[in-house]
């Protein structure tokens, strides 16, 4: 069964959202893990690490930008 253009765009939009949110969660988790490691290493000293700035969650604009980039790969015209 073949997908119509609307279904393809909907799938590409979902793919873009998933890619960006997965990337966000991975980056956030890495920052928190690094902080926890540094906090445990500095335990008992007065030199405590500062909690990192968490990146912004992907906005609709970023998701649409990524979707358009992916869609151009699927439909290069």
QUIJOQUI-V813753 format. One record per helix or strand of 2 or more residues. SS is the DSSP state (H for helix, E for strand). FROM is the first residue (numbers start at 1). TO is the last residue. If there is no record, write none. Layout:
SS:FROM:TO
SS:FROM:TO
This chain:
H:5:41
H:60:74
